[in-house]
Amino acid sequence: MTEYIALLKKALAAETETVRLYTALLAMAPPGAVPKFLELNADETDHQAVIADLLLEAAAGESAEQEKLVPGVE
């Protein structure tokens, strides 16, 4: 279980780095690309929510209920 939790932490950090990268790109993107970067950010934050929920379940034995609290997260 320790290795699983460590990998979940790493996955969450990677998703956060990806959101930062997409946000930086969004700031420089031409207007026509903005909707695509907004969609990418929405997808990545969904991933963050799912991984955070799995991490909490693994570490504390309870759900963060992100699927209920964040619209669109599955």
All heavy atoms as TSV, in Angstrom:
chain	resi	resn	atom	element	x	y	z
A	1	MET	N	N	0.828	-1.198	0.000
A	1	MET	CA	C	0.000	0.000	0.000
A	1	MET	C	C	0.872	1.260	0.000
A	1	MET	O	O	0.500	2.253	-0.598
A	1	MET	CB	C	-0.938	-0.020	1.213
A	1	MET	CG	C	-1.936	1.117	1.231
A	1	MET	SD	S	-3.074	1.189	-0.157
A	1	MET	CE	C	-4.386	0.174	0.399
A	2	THR	N	N	2.033	1.200	0.646
A	2	THR	CA	C	2.917	2.360	0.706
A	2	THR	C	C	3.373	2.784	-0.685
A	2	THR	O	O	3.402	3.974	-0.996
A	2	THR	CB	C	4.140	2.049	1.604
A	2	THR	OG1	O	3.666	1.701	2.902
A	2	THR	CG2	C	5.062	3.242	1.704
A	3	GLU	N	N	3.720	1.803	-1.513
A	3	GLU	CA	C	4.159	2.113	-2.878
A	3	GLU	C	C	3.011	2.695	-3.700
A	3	GLU	O	O	3.203	3.627	-4.484
A	3	GLU	CB	C	4.707	0.862	-3.555
A	3	GLU	CG	C	5.327	1.141	-4.904
A	3	GLU	CD	C	5.961	-0.090	-5.533
A	3	GLU	OE1	O	6.172	-1.095	-4.826
A	3	GLU	OE2	O	6.236	-0.038	-6.734
A	4	TYR	N	N	1.814	2.167	-3.519
A	4	TYR	CA	C	0.627	2.672	-4.199
A	4	TYR	C	C	0.381	4.136	-3.826
A	4	TYR	O	O	0.158	4.980	-4.691
A	4	TYR	CB	C	-0.580	1.806	-3.827
A	4	TYR	CG	C	-1.908	2.265	-4.372
A	4	TYR	CD1	C	-2.156	2.325	-5.737
A	4	TYR	CD2	C	-2.941	2.632	-3.512
A	4	TYR	CE1	C	-3.382	2.733	-6.232
A	4	TYR	CE2	C	-4.172	3.034	-3.991
A	4	TYR	CZ	C	-4.389	3.076	-5.358
A	4	TYR	OH	O	-5.608	3.487	-5.841
A	5	ILE	N	N	0.459	4.460	-2.549
A	5	ILE	CA	C	0.262	5.836	-2.084
A	5	ILE	C	C	1.351	6.750	-2.644
A	5	ILE	O	O	1.068	7.861	-3.092
A	5	ILE	CB	C	0.201	5.891	-0.538
A	5	ILE	CG1	C	-1.096	5.232	-0.058
A	5	ILE	CG2	C	0.304	7.329	-0.038
A	5	ILE	CD1	C	-1.180	5.035	1.435
A	6	ALA	N	N	2.576	6.272	-2.655
A	6	ALA	CA	C	3.679	7.072	-3.200
A	6	ALA	C	C	3.447	7.374	-4.683
A	6	ALA	O	O	3.687	8.497	-5.144
A	6	ALA	CB	C	5.007	6.349	-3.008
A	7	LEU	N	N	2.980	6.388	-5.419
A	7	LEU	CA	C	2.698	6.607	-6.847
A	7	LEU	C	C	1.518	7.555	-7.057
A	7	LEU	O	O	1.528	8.370	-7.983
A	7	LEU	CB	C	2.461	5.272	-7.550
A	7	LEU	CG	C	3.702	4.419	-7.784
A	7	LEU	CD1	C	3.319	3.043	-8.351
A	7	LEU	CD2	C	4.671	5.126	-8.720
A	8	LEU	N	N	0.510	7.453	-6.206
A	8	LEU	CA	C	-0.612	8.393	-6.294
A	8	LEU	C	C	-0.146	9.822	-6.040
A	8	LEU	O	O	-0.564	10.749	-6.739
A	8	LEU	CB	C	-1.715	8.015	-5.297
A	8	LEU	CG	C	-2.592	6.833	-5.686
A	8	LEU	CD1	C	-3.455	6.416	-4.497
A	8	LEU	CD2	C	-3.452	7.156	-6.896
A	9	LYS	N	N	0.722	10.004	-5.069
A	9	LYS	CA	C	1.273	11.333	-4.787
A	9	LYS	C	C	2.039	11.862	-6.001
A	9	LYS	O	O	1.913	13.032	-6.368
A	9	LYS	CB	C	2.195	11.294	-3.568
A	9	LYS	CG	C	1.484	11.111	-2.256
A	9	LYS	CD	C	2.501	11.024	-1.125
A	9	LYS	CE	C	1.859	10.834	0.220
A	9	LYS	NZ	N	2.866	10.761	1.300
A	10	LYS	N	N	2.832	10.993	-6.598
A	10	LYS	CA	C	3.597	11.385	-7.790
A	10	LYS	C	C	2.656	11.734	-8.948
A	10	LYS	O	O	2.884	12.717	-9.666
A	10	LYS	CB	C	4.535	10.243	-8.185
A	10	LYS	CG	C	5.498	10.572	-9.280
A	10	LYS	CD	C	6.493	9.434	-9.501
A	10	LYS	CE	C	7.490	9.826	-10.584
A	10	LYS	NZ	N	8.494	8.773	-10.788
A	11	ALA	N	N	1.608	10.949	-9.126
A	11	ALA	CA	C	0.637	11.213	-10.191
A	11	ALA	C	C	-0.074	12.547	-9.965
A	11	ALA	O	O	-0.277	13.316	-10.916
A	11	ALA	CB	C	-0.385	10.078	-10.269
A	12	LEU	N	N	-0.431	12.834	-8.723
A	12	LEU	CA	C	-1.090	14.103	-8.411
A	12	LEU	C	C	-0.165	15.275	-8.700
A	12	LEU	O	O	-0.584	16.284	-9.289
A	12	LEU	CB	C	-1.558	14.119	-6.958
A	12	LEU	CG	C	-2.362	15.342	-6.508
A	12	LEU	CD1	C	-3.595	15.555	-7.383
A	12	LEU	CD2	C	-2.757	15.190	-5.049
A	13	ALA	N	N	1.097	15.142	-8.326
A	13	ALA	CA	C	2.066	16.207	-8.611
A	13	ALA	C	C	2.237	16.408	-10.116
A	13	ALA	O	O	2.325	17.543	-10.597
A	13	ALA	CB	C	3.409	15.874	-7.959
A	14	ALA	N	N	2.258	15.319	-10.870
A	14	ALA	CA	C	2.399	15.426	-12.326
A	14	ALA	C	C	1.203	16.132	-12.946
A	14	ALA	O	O	1.359	16.965	-13.858
A	14	ALA	CB	C	2.574	14.035	-12.931
A	15	GLU	N	N	0.013	15.828	-12.463
A	15	GLU	CA	C	-1.186	16.505	-12.970
A	15	GLU	C	C	-1.129	18.001	-12.656
A	15	GLU	O	O	-1.500	18.836	-13.480
A	15	GLU	CB	C	-2.456	15.888	-12.371
A	15	GLU	CG	C	-2.737	14.473	-12.811
A	15	GLU	CD	C	-3.078	14.327	-14.273
A	15	GLU	OE1	O	-3.428	15.314	-14.944
A	15	GLU	OE2	O	-2.989	13.187	-14.763
A	16	THR	N	N	-0.652	18.341	-11.463
A	16	THR	CA	C	-0.546	19.745	-11.077
A	16	THR	C	C	0.453	20.469	-11.975
A	16	THR	O	O	0.199	21.594	-12.421
A	16	THR	CB	C	-0.152	19.868	-9.593
A	16	THR	OG1	O	-1.175	19.231	-8.809
A	16	THR	CG2	C	-0.017	21.322	-9.170
A	17	GLU	N	N	1.575	19.830	-12.256
A	17	GLU	CA	C	2.566	20.427	-13.164
A	17	GLU	C	C	1.971	20.633	-14.556
A	17	GLU	O	O	2.235	21.651	-15.207
A	17	GLU	CB	C	3.824	19.559	-13.238
A	17	GLU	CG	C	4.682	19.645	-12.010
A	17	GLU	CD	C	5.251	21.039	-11.773
A	17	GLU	OE1	O	5.635	21.725	-12.737
A	17	GLU	OE2	O	5.303	21.454	-10.609
A	18	THR	N	N	1.167	19.693	-15.002
A	18	THR	CA	C	0.531	19.814	-16.318
A	18	THR	C	C	-0.437	20.988	-16.347
A	18	THR	O	O	-0.470	21.753	-17.316
A	18	THR	CB	C	-0.191	18.506	-16.685
A	18	THR	OG1	O	0.763	17.443	-16.690
A	18	THR	CG2	C	-0.855	18.594	-18.045
A	19	VAL	N	N	-1.204	21.169	-15.282
A	19	VAL	CA	C	-2.120	22.316	-15.205
A	19	VAL	C	C	-1.323	23.621	-15.257
A	19	VAL	O	O	-1.707	24.567	-15.950
A	19	VAL	CB	C	-3.000	22.252	-13.937
A	19	VAL	CG1	C	-3.743	23.562	-13.709
A	19	VAL	CG2	C	-3.988	21.097	-14.042
A	20	ARG	N	N	-0.215	23.683	-14.561
A	20	ARG	CA	C	0.631	24.885	-14.596
A	20	ARG	C	C	1.141	25.156	-16.006
A	20	ARG	O	O	1.152	26.307	-16.463
A	20	ARG	CB	C	1.819	24.726	-13.651
A	20	ARG	CG	C	1.437	24.818	-12.198
A	20	ARG	CD	C	2.659	24.629	-11.334
A	20	ARG	NE	N	2.328	24.786	-9.919
A	20	ARG	CZ	C	3.209	24.702	-8.958
A	20	ARG	NH1	N	4.482	24.469	-9.225
A	20	ARG	NH2	N	2.836	24.850	-7.704
A	21	LEU	N	N	1.564	24.109	-16.688
A	21	LEU	CA	C	2.056	24.256	-18.055
A	21	LEU	C	C	0.949	24.761	-18.979
A	21	LEU	O	O	1.148	25.706	-19.760
A	21	LEU	CB	C	2.606	22.919	-18.562
A	21	LEU	CG	C	3.088	22.871	-20.000
A	21	LEU	CD1	C	4.235	23.856	-20.224
A	21	LEU	CD2	C	3.525	21.455	-20.349
A	22	TYR	N	N	-0.229	24.151	-18.889
A	22	TYR	CA	C	-1.345	24.584	-19.735
A	22	TYR	C	C	-1.767	26.014	-19.416
A	22	TYR	O	O	-2.161	26.765	-20.301
A	22	TYR	CB	C	-2.541	23.643	-19.591
A	22	TYR	CG	C	-2.346	22.282	-20.219
A	22	TYR	CD1	C	-3.135	21.210	-19.827
A	22	TYR	CD2	C	-1.391	22.046	-21.199
A	22	TYR	CE1	C	-2.986	19.963	-20.389
A	22	TYR	CE2	C	-1.231	20.794	-21.761
A	22	TYR	CZ	C	-2.033	19.754	-21.360
A	22	TYR	OH	O	-1.887	18.518	-21.914
A	23	THR	N	N	-1.682	26.402	-18.158
A	23	THR	CA	C	-2.030	27.772	-17.781
A	23	THR	C	C	-1.033	28.763	-18.369
A	23	THR	O	O	-1.428	29.828	-18.874
A	23	THR	CB	C	-2.109	27.909	-16.250
A	23	THR	OG1	O	-3.092	26.986	-15.766
A	23	THR	CG2	C	-2.496	29.309	-15.838
A	24	ALA	N	N	0.238	28.411	-18.343
A	24	ALA	CA	C	1.255	29.270	-18.959
A	24	ALA	C	C	1.020	29.379	-20.464
A	24	ALA	O	O	1.121	30.470	-21.047
A	24	ALA	CB	C	2.650	28.721	-18.672
A	25	LEU	N	N	0.688	28.265	-21.089
A	25	LEU	CA	C	0.391	28.290	-22.526
A	25	LEU	C	C	-0.858	29.114	-22.814
A	25	LEU	O	O	-0.909	29.852	-23.805
A	25	LEU	CB	C	0.227	26.861	-23.048
A	25	LEU	CG	C	1.507	26.059	-23.163
A	25	LEU	CD1	C	1.201	24.571	-23.315
A	25	LEU	CD2	C	2.335	26.555	-24.335
A	26	LEU	N	N	-1.844	28.988	-21.962
A	26	LEU	CA	C	-3.082	29.757	-22.116
A	26	LEU	C	C	-2.807	31.249	-22.112
A	26	LEU	O	O	-3.389	32.009	-22.892
A	26	LEU	CB	C	-4.064	29.385	-21.003
A	26	LEU	CG	C	-5.409	30.088	-20.968
A	26	LEU	CD1	C	-6.213	29.800	-22.234
A	26	LEU	CD2	C	-6.191	29.649	-19.747
A	27	ALA	N	N	-1.901	31.669	-21.262
A	27	ALA	CA	C	-1.554	33.093	-21.165
A	27	ALA	C	C	-0.909	33.609	-22.448
A	27	ALA	O	O	-0.989	34.803	-22.745
A	27	ALA	CB	C	-0.617	33.324	-19.984
A	28	MET	N	N	-0.280	32.733	-23.220
A	28	MET	CA	C	0.417	33.139	-24.444
A	28	MET	C	C	-0.317	32.734	-25.720
A	28	MET	O	O	0.085	33.129	-26.812
A	28	MET	CB	C	1.805	32.506	-24.470
A	28	MET	CG	C	2.724	33.009	-23.389
A	28	MET	SD	S	4.356	32.271	-23.560
A	28	MET	CE	C	4.235	30.955	-22.378
A	29	ALA	N	N	-1.361	31.967	-25.583
A	29	ALA	CA	C	-2.042	31.390	-26.745
A	29	ALA	C	C	-2.772	32.442	-27.574
A	29	ALA	O	O	-3.322	33.400	-27.030
A	29	ALA	CB	C	-3.040	30.330	-26.286
A	30	PRO	N	N	-2.800	32.223	-28.880
A	30	PRO	CA	C	-3.631	33.086	-29.714
A	30	PRO	C	C	-5.103	32.843	-29.370
A	30	PRO	O	O	-5.462	31.759	-28.890
A	30	PRO	CB	C	-3.307	32.642	-31.141
A	30	PRO	CG	C	-2.730	31.281	-31.019
A	30	PRO	CD	C	-2.112	31.196	-29.655
A	31	PRO	N	N	-5.958	33.836	-29.586
A	31	PRO	CA	C	-7.368	33.720	-29.191
A	31	PRO	C	C	-8.056	32.441	-29.673
A	31	PRO	O	O	-8.854	31.861	-28.940
A	31	PRO	CB	C	-8.017	34.962	-29.796
A	31	PRO	CG	C	-6.902	35.956	-29.859
A	31	PRO	CD	C	-5.665	35.159	-30.159
A	32	GLY	N	N	-7.725	31.992	-30.858
A	32	GLY	CA	C	-8.375	30.794	-31.385
A	32	GLY	C	C	-8.032	29.520	-30.628
A	32	GLY	O	O	-8.774	28.535	-30.680
A	33	ALA	N	N	-6.916	29.515	-29.921
A	33	ALA	CA	C	-6.489	28.333	-29.176
A	33	ALA	C	C	-6.996	28.328	-27.738
A	33	ALA	O	O	-6.940	27.296	-27.069
A	33	ALA	CB	C	-4.965	28.237	-29.183
A	34	VAL	N	N	-7.489	29.459	-27.261
A	34	VAL	CA	C	-7.924	29.573	-25.863
A	34	VAL	C	C	-8.975	28.526	-25.484
A	34	VAL	O	O	-8.829	27.861	-24.451
A	34	VAL	CB	C	-8.402	31.009	-25.552
A	34	VAL	CG1	C	-9.125	31.077	-24.217
A	34	VAL	CG2	C	-7.213	31.960	-25.578
A	35	PRO	N	N	-10.023	28.305	-26.272
A	35	PRO	CA	C	-11.005	27.288	-25.878
A	35	PRO	C	C	-10.400	25.895	-25.718
A	35	PRO	O	O	-10.804	25.142	-24.833
A	35	PRO	CB	C	-12.029	27.313	-27.015
A	35	PRO	CG	C	-11.914	28.672	-27.602
A	35	PRO	CD	C	-10.453	29.018	-27.487
A	36	LYS	N	N	-9.423	25.569	-26.541
A	36	LYS	CA	C	-8.791	24.251	-26.426
A	36	LYS	C	C	-8.008	24.136	-25.126
A	36	LYS	O	O	-8.045	23.094	-24.458
A	36	LYS	CB	C	-7.884	24.003	-27.626
A	36	LYS	CG	C	-8.661	23.831	-28.917
A	36	LYS	CD	C	-7.737	23.618	-30.094
A	36	LYS	CE	C	-8.568	23.505	-31.364
A	36	LYS	NZ	N	-7.730	23.322	-32.550
A	37	PHE	N	N	-7.291	25.193	-24.762
A	37	PHE	CA	C	-6.543	25.147	-23.505
A	37	PHE	C	C	-7.477	25.142	-22.298
A	37	PHE	O	O	-7.178	24.513	-21.280
A	37	PHE	CB	C	-5.517	26.278	-23.420
A	37	PHE	CG	C	-4.281	25.993	-24.215
A	37	PHE	CD1	C	-4.009	26.693	-25.365
A	37	PHE	CD2	C	-3.403	24.991	-23.825
A	37	PHE	CE1	C	-2.879	26.413	-26.121
A	37	PHE	CE2	C	-2.272	24.697	-24.568
A	37	PHE	CZ	C	-2.011	25.408	-25.726
A	38	LEU	N	N	-8.602	25.825	-22.387
A	38	LEU	CA	C	-9.578	25.774	-21.297
A	38	LEU	C	C	-10.120	24.355	-21.124
A	38	LEU	O	O	-10.285	23.874	-19.998
A	38	LEU	CB	C	-10.712	26.766	-21.548
A	38	LEU	CG	C	-10.324	28.242	-21.449
A	38	LEU	CD1	C	-11.486	29.118	-21.895
A	38	LEU	CD2	C	-9.882	28.596	-20.033
A	39	GLU	N	N	-10.376	23.682	-22.242
A	39	GLU	CA	C	-10.854	22.301	-22.186
A	39	GLU	C	C	-9.783	21.381	-21.606
A	39	GLU	O	O	-10.072	20.513	-20.771
A	39	GLU	CB	C	-11.246	21.821	-23.580
A	39	GLU	CG	C	-11.786	20.404	-23.589
A	39	GLU	CD	C	-12.195	19.936	-24.979
A	39	GLU	OE1	O	-12.430	20.769	-25.864
A	39	GLU	OE2	O	-12.257	18.715	-25.153
A	40	LEU	N	N	-8.534	21.580	-22.030
A	40	LEU	CA	C	-7.440	20.781	-21.480
A	40	LEU	C	C	-7.312	20.977	-19.972
A	40	LEU	O	O	-7.133	20.008	-19.217
A	40	LEU	CB	C	-6.117	21.148	-22.162
A	40	LEU	CG	C	-5.942	20.647	-23.588
A	40	LEU	CD1	C	-4.721	21.297	-24.221
A	40	LEU	CD2	C	-5.831	19.138	-23.620
A	41	ASN	N	N	-7.404	22.227	-19.520
A	41	ASN	CA	C	-7.316	22.497	-18.083
A	41	ASN	C	C	-8.459	21.834	-17.324
A	41	ASN	O	O	-8.257	21.296	-16.234
A	41	ASN	CB	C	-7.287	24.003	-17.808
A	41	ASN	CG	C	-5.885	24.536	-17.705
A	41	ASN	OD1	O	-4.949	23.815	-17.418
A	41	ASN	ND2	N	-5.736	25.829	-17.936
A	42	ALA	N	N	-9.652	21.871	-17.894
A	42	ALA	CA	C	-10.797	21.221	-17.246
A	42	ALA	C	C	-10.551	19.724	-17.119
A	42	ALA	O	O	-10.818	19.125	-16.061
A	42	ALA	CB	C	-12.077	21.499	-18.023
A	43	ASP	N	N	-10.022	19.108	-18.168
A	43	ASP	CA	C	-9.727	17.676	-18.115
A	43	ASP	C	C	-8.679	17.371	-17.055
A	43	ASP	O	O	-8.817	16.415	-16.290
A	43	ASP	CB	C	-9.228	17.171	-19.475
A	43	ASP	CG	C	-10.328	17.109	-20.525
A	43	ASP	OD1	O	-11.510	17.181	-20.165
A	43	ASP	OD2	O	-9.975	16.981	-21.712
A	44	GLU	N	N	-7.626	18.172	-17.011
A	44	GLU	CA	C	-6.552	17.925	-16.050
A	44	GLU	C	C	-7.019	18.119	-14.613
A	44	GLU	O	O	-6.610	17.365	-13.726
A	44	GLU	CB	C	-5.342	18.808	-16.344
A	44	GLU	CG	C	-4.646	18.484	-17.645
A	44	GLU	CD	C	-4.218	17.028	-17.776
A	44	GLU	OE1	O	-3.721	16.444	-16.798
A	44	GLU	OE2	O	-4.388	16.466	-18.863
A	45	THR	N	N	-7.855	19.116	-14.367
A	45	THR	CA	C	-8.340	19.295	-12.995
A	45	THR	C	C	-9.290	18.163	-12.606
A	45	THR	O	O	-9.345	17.790	-11.432
A	45	THR	CB	C	-8.995	20.680	-12.783
A	45	THR	OG1	O	-10.044	20.869	-13.720
A	45	THR	CG2	C	-7.959	21.795	-12.923
A	46	ASP	N	N	-10.005	17.594	-13.586
A	46	ASP	CA	C	-10.787	16.385	-13.300
A	46	ASP	C	C	-9.858	15.256	-12.871
A	46	ASP	O	O	-10.144	14.533	-11.917
A	46	ASP	CB	C	-11.589	15.942	-14.529
A	46	ASP	CG	C	-12.787	16.812	-14.822
A	46	ASP	OD1	O	-13.096	17.715	-14.015
A	46	ASP	OD2	O	-13.425	16.599	-15.869
A	47	HIS	N	N	-8.741	15.118	-13.580
A	47	HIS	CA	C	-7.766	14.085	-13.211
A	47	HIS	C	C	-7.240	14.320	-11.799
A	47	HIS	O	O	-7.102	13.374	-11.013
A	47	HIS	CB	C	-6.590	14.078	-14.194
A	47	HIS	CG	C	-6.968	13.749	-15.596
A	47	HIS	ND1	N	-6.095	13.909	-16.640
A	47	HIS	CD2	C	-8.118	13.286	-16.139
A	47	HIS	CE1	C	-6.688	13.545	-17.767
A	47	HIS	NE2	N	-7.922	13.169	-17.488
A	48	GLN	N	N	-6.948	15.583	-11.472
A	48	GLN	CA	C	-6.474	15.905	-10.123
A	48	GLN	C	C	-7.497	15.485	-9.077
A	48	GLN	O	O	-7.133	14.932	-8.035
A	48	GLN	CB	C	-6.203	17.402	-9.990
A	48	GLN	CG	C	-4.951	17.880	-10.665
A	48	GLN	CD	C	-4.811	19.383	-10.552
A	48	GLN	OE1	O	-5.729	20.127	-10.864
A	48	GLN	NE2	N	-3.650	19.826	-10.109
A	49	ALA	N	N	-8.762	15.752	-9.347
A	49	ALA	CA	C	-9.816	15.415	-8.386
A	49	ALA	C	C	-9.911	13.911	-8.178
A	49	ALA	O	O	-10.037	13.433	-7.043
A	49	ALA	CB	C	-11.156	15.983	-8.858
A	50	VAL	N	N	-9.839	13.151	-9.260
A	50	VAL	CA	C	-9.933	11.697	-9.156
A	50	VAL	C	C	-8.734	11.140	-8.386
A	50	VAL	O	O	-8.888	10.305	-7.485
A	50	VAL	CB	C	-10.036	11.057	-10.562
A	50	VAL	CG1	C	-9.878	9.547	-10.484
A	50	VAL	CG2	C	-11.354	11.420	-11.215
A	51	ILE	N	N	-7.534	11.614	-8.718
A	51	ILE	CA	C	-6.334	11.122	-8.035
A	51	ILE	C	C	-6.353	11.518	-6.560
A	51	ILE	O	O	-6.006	10.717	-5.685
A	51	ILE	CB	C	-5.058	11.619	-8.732
A	51	ILE	CG1	C	-4.960	10.993	-10.125
A	51	ILE	CG2	C	-3.822	11.271	-7.912
A	51	ILE	CD1	C	-3.892	11.609	-11.006
A	52	ALA	N	N	-6.785	12.737	-6.268
A	52	ALA	CA	C	-6.871	13.173	-4.863
A	52	ALA	C	C	-7.843	12.292	-4.092
A	52	ALA	O	O	-7.578	11.929	-2.934
A	52	ALA	CB	C	-7.295	14.634	-4.790
A	53	ASP	N	N	-8.946	11.929	-4.718
A	53	ASP	CA	C	-9.927	11.069	-4.073
A	53	ASP	C	C	-9.334	9.686	-3.802
A	53	ASP	O	O	-9.465	9.138	-2.706
A	53	ASP	CB	C	-11.174	10.964	-4.944
A	53	ASP	CG	C	-12.408	10.579	-4.172
A	53	ASP	OD1	O	-12.516	10.910	-2.974
A	53	ASP	OD2	O	-13.297	9.941	-4.765
A	54	LEU	N	N	-8.644	9.133	-4.798
A	54	LEU	CA	C	-8.005	7.832	-4.623
A	54	LEU	C	C	-6.929	7.882	-3.537
A	54	LEU	O	O	-6.791	6.939	-2.746
A	54	LEU	CB	C	-7.393	7.360	-5.946
A	54	LEU	CG	C	-8.385	6.973	-7.037
A	54	LEU	CD1	C	-7.658	6.802	-8.368
A	54	LEU	CD2	C	-9.143	5.716	-6.667
A	55	LEU	N	N	-6.195	8.979	-3.499
A	55	LEU	CA	C	-5.148	9.137	-2.486
A	55	LEU	C	C	-5.742	9.192	-1.087
A	55	LEU	O	O	-5.248	8.539	-0.161
A	55	LEU	CB	C	-4.326	10.392	-2.787
A	55	LEU	CG	C	-3.180	10.721	-1.838
A	55	LEU	CD1	C	-2.192	9.563	-1.743
A	55	LEU	CD2	C	-2.473	11.987	-2.289
A	56	LEU	N	N	-6.799	9.951	-0.927
A	56	LEU	CA	C	-7.430	10.037	0.390
A	56	LEU	C	C	-8.003	8.689	0.800
A	56	LEU	O	O	-7.879	8.276	1.961
A	56	LEU	CB	C	-8.526	11.113	0.397
A	56	LEU	CG	C	-9.207	11.342	1.737
A	56	LEU	CD1	C	-8.190	11.778	2.791
A	56	LEU	CD2	C	-10.300	12.376	1.613
A	57	GLU	N	N	-8.608	7.993	-0.151
A	57	GLU	CA	C	-9.146	6.669	0.160
A	57	GLU	C	C	-8.038	5.727	0.617
A	57	GLU	O	O	-8.210	4.976	1.576
A	57	GLU	CB	C	-9.862	6.082	-1.054
A	57	GLU	CG	C	-11.190	6.736	-1.356
A	57	GLU	CD	C	-11.827	6.236	-2.646
A	57	GLU	OE1	O	-11.256	5.331	-3.307
A	57	GLU	OE2	O	-12.891	6.759	-3.013
A	58	ALA	N	N	-6.894	5.775	-0.074
A	58	ALA	CA	C	-5.786	4.883	0.269
A	58	ALA	C	C	-5.149	5.257	1.605
A	58	ALA	O	O	-4.788	4.391	2.385
A	58	ALA	CB	C	-4.737	4.910	-0.844
A	59	ALA	N	N	-5.015	6.549	1.863
A	59	ALA	CA	C	-4.311	7.007	3.064
A	59	ALA	C	C	-5.200	7.049	4.302
A	59	ALA	O	O	-4.747	6.747	5.403
A	59	ALA	CB	C	-3.709	8.380	2.817
A	60	ALA	N	N	-6.452	7.424	4.120
A	60	ALA	CA	C	-7.317	7.627	5.287
A	60	ALA	C	C	-8.528	6.701	5.324
A	60	ALA	O	O	-9.284	6.717	6.283
A	60	ALA	CB	C	-7.793	9.084	5.327
A	61	GLY	N	N	-8.729	5.957	4.254
A	61	GLY	CA	C	-9.851	5.035	4.234
A	61	GLY	C	C	-11.194	5.688	3.993
A	61	GLY	O	O	-12.229	5.082	4.239
A	62	GLU	N	N	-11.188	6.911	3.532
A	62	GLU	CA	C	-12.456	7.573	3.234
A	62	GLU	C	C	-12.349	8.349	1.935
A	62	GLU	O	O	-11.272	8.701	1.492
A	62	GLU	CB	C	-12.872	8.513	4.363
A	62	GLU	CG	C	-11.909	9.640	4.631
A	62	GLU	CD	C	-12.353	10.492	5.807
A	62	GLU	OE1	O	-12.229	10.041	6.947
A	62	GLU	OE2	O	-12.810	11.610	5.554
A	63	SER	N	N	-13.476	8.605	1.326
A	63	SER	CA	C	-13.517	9.297	0.047
A	63	SER	C	C	-13.592	10.807	0.247
A	63	SER	O	O	-14.197	11.290	1.200
A	63	SER	CB	C	-14.754	8.845	-0.741
A	63	SER	OG	O	-14.897	9.600	-1.914
A	64	ALA	N	N	-12.979	11.529	-0.677
A	64	ALA	CA	C	-13.109	12.986	-0.682
A	64	ALA	C	C	-14.356	13.405	-1.452
A	64	ALA	O	O	-14.654	14.583	-1.569
A	64	ALA	CB	C	-11.871	13.631	-1.315
A	65	GLU	N	N	-15.063	12.422	-2.005
A	65	GLU	CA	C	-16.326	12.629	-2.718
A	65	GLU	C	C	-16.222	13.639	-3.854
A	65	GLU	O	O	-17.148	14.399	-4.116
A	65	GLU	CB	C	-17.434	13.006	-1.742
A	65	GLU	CG	C	-17.690	11.941	-0.696
A	65	GLU	CD	C	-18.800	12.293	0.270
A	65	GLU	OE1	O	-19.245	13.441	0.324
A	65	GLU	OE2	O	-19.231	11.372	0.988
A	66	GLN	N	N	-15.085	13.632	-4.546
A	66	GLN	CA	C	-14.892	14.586	-5.635
A	66	GLN	C	C	-15.878	14.375	-6.771
A	66	GLN	O	O	-16.287	15.316	-7.422
A	66	GLN	CB	C	-13.450	14.483	-6.155
A	66	GLN	CG	C	-12.419	14.904	-5.139
A	66	GLN	CD	C	-12.616	16.345	-4.707
A	66	GLN	OE1	O	-12.363	17.251	-5.469
A	66	GLN	NE2	N	-13.099	16.539	-3.498
A	67	GLU	N	N	-16.284	13.140	-6.996
A	67	GLU	CA	C	-17.261	12.856	-8.053
A	67	GLU	C	C	-18.607	13.500	-7.756
A	67	GLU	O	O	-19.338	13.863	-8.656
A	67	GLU	CB	C	-17.397	11.355	-8.272
A	67	GLU	CG	C	-16.113	10.750	-8.829
A	67	GLU	CD	C	-16.096	9.247	-8.767
A	67	GLU	OE1	O	-16.891	8.645	-8.012
A	67	GLU	OE2	O	-15.266	8.663	-9.480
A	68	LYS	N	N	-18.926	13.657	-6.481
A	68	LYS	CA	C	-20.176	14.314	-6.092
A	68	LYS	C	C	-20.019	15.830	-6.023
A	68	LYS	O	O	-20.946	16.579	-6.329
A	68	LYS	CB	C	-20.640	13.809	-4.725
A	68	LYS	CG	C	-21.053	12.370	-4.695
A	68	LYS	CD	C	-21.454	11.973	-3.282
A	68	LYS	CE	C	-21.738	10.512	-3.184
A	68	LYS	NZ	N	-22.009	10.083	-1.802
A	69	LEU	N	N	-18.863	16.305	-5.597
A	69	LEU	CA	C	-18.651	17.730	-5.336
A	69	LEU	C	C	-18.210	18.548	-6.534
A	69	LEU	O	O	-18.420	19.756	-6.562
A	69	LEU	CB	C	-17.625	17.897	-4.198
A	69	LEU	CG	C	-18.023	17.306	-2.858
A	69	LEU	CD1	C	-16.847	17.333	-1.897
A	69	LEU	CD2	C	-19.212	18.064	-2.274
A	70	VAL	N	N	-17.584	17.894	-7.523
A	70	VAL	CA	C	-17.076	18.606	-8.690
A	70	VAL	C	C	-17.861	18.140	-9.919
A	70	VAL	O	O	-17.716	16.992	-10.325
A	70	VAL	CB	C	-15.564	18.372	-8.886
A	70	VAL	CG1	C	-15.051	19.162	-10.092
A	70	VAL	CG2	C	-14.784	18.751	-7.630
A	71	PRO	N	N	-18.675	19.009	-10.503
A	71	PRO	CA	C	-19.443	18.619	-11.686
A	71	PRO	C	C	-18.546	18.114	-12.808
A	71	PRO	O	O	-17.507	18.698	-13.102
A	71	PRO	CB	C	-20.158	19.905	-12.102
A	71	PRO	CG	C	-20.185	20.745	-10.870
A	71	PRO	CD	C	-18.927	20.387	-10.115
A	72	GLY	N	N	-18.915	16.993	-13.400
A	72	GLY	CA	C	-18.188	16.458	-14.529
A	72	GLY	C	C	-17.086	15.475	-14.189
A	72	GLY	O	O	-16.549	14.823	-15.067
A	73	VAL	N	N	-16.722	15.375	-12.917
A	73	VAL	CA	C	-15.676	14.427	-12.533
A	73	VAL	C	C	-16.306	13.045	-12.437
A	73	VAL	O	O	-17.320	12.859	-11.787
A	73	VAL	CB	C	-15.030	14.811	-11.187
A	73	VAL	CG1	C	-14.084	13.712	-10.708
A	73	VAL	CG2	C	-14.293	16.115	-11.308
A	74	GLU	N	N	-15.677	12.089	-13.111
A	74	GLU	CA	C	-16.199	10.701	-13.088
A	74	GLU	C	C	-15.122	9.748	-12.677
A	74	GLU	O	O	-13.996	9.904	-12.904
A	74	GLU	CB	C	-16.714	10.335	-14.469
A	74	GLU	CG	C	-17.883	11.211	-14.884
A	74	GLU	CD	C	-18.387	10.878	-16.271
A	74	GLU	OE1	O	-18.111	9.789	-16.779
A	74	GLU	OE2	O	-19.070	11.722	-16.839
